[in-house]
Amino acid sequence: MFRPVKIIVHEFVEPKGPITNRECTIPKDLLEYLLGVNLEKEQTEYFMDTSQYSMLLKLPETRANLKLHIGGKYEGHKSKSSTS
C-alpha cells in the first residue's frame, strides 16, 4: 500500500528572517499542487512566509505540530498523568 509522503512546513518571518516555532505537516502532493512545482524527492521540510503559512493551516489535510513551552525550551507533546 502506498503511503503518502508528508512535508513539514515551517513559518518564516519576513523581512526579519528568523524562523518561528510554528510548523505543520502537509501531504507532499498537496503542497506541490499548491506551489505549482515538484519538490525534490528527498525534500522533507519547506519554509513559508506568515501569510502563506496561515492559509495552509486552513486546509483540512494540514496538521499543526503543536509544542509545549516548558522551562525555556520547546518539547514535543507529552501526556501528563496526575497522581492524587
N, C-alpha and C positions, 0 to 999 in steps of 0.2 A: 504494500500500500504506500502510495506517495505521501510524504509528509511535507507540508508547505514550509518553506524557509521563512524565518522571522528576522526582521531587521530592527535593531534598537536605534531609535531616533532621539537625539539629544537636542535640547533647546539651546540656541546660540544667540547671545545678545549683541545686536549691532548698535552703534559702531564700536562699542567698548571691546568686544571680542571675547570676554571670558564666558565659559560655559556655565550655565546654571546647573542646579542639581535636579532639574526636571528631565525625565526621559520617559519614553513609551515604547511599546513593541507593536509592530505592524507587519502583516504578511508582505514578503518581498515583492510578489507580483502586483499587489495593490499599490505599493509605494512607487514601483516602476511605472505603473499606469498613470498615477497622479503627476509624476515628474515628467513623463513623456520620454524617458530614457531607460536603457537597460543598465542596471548596476553590474559591476564586475562580479564574477562568480563567487569569489572569496570575501566580498564585502559584507560585513555583518553590522556595521554601525554607520549612521548618517547624521548630519547636523543641519538643523533648520532654524531660521530666524523666528522670533517670537510670534509673529502673525501667522506664518505657515504652521508652526507647531500647534498653536491654538486651534486652527482649522482642522488639523489632523486628529486632535482629541475628540472632535465631534463625530467622527466616524465610528460606527458600531464595531468594526473589526479591530479597532485600536485598543490596546490595553495599557493603561497608565502603570508605570512602575513606581509605586509609592515607597518611600523610605522613611524610616523613623530617625529623628534627630535626637540623639542621646549623648549627653556629655561632650558636645563639640565635634562629634563625628557622625557620619551617616552610616546606618546599618540597614541590611535587608530586613524585611518583615519577620518578626519572631512572635510566636504565640506566647501569651503570658498566662500562667496559671496562678491563681491566688490561693494561698493557704490560710485558712481562718482558724 
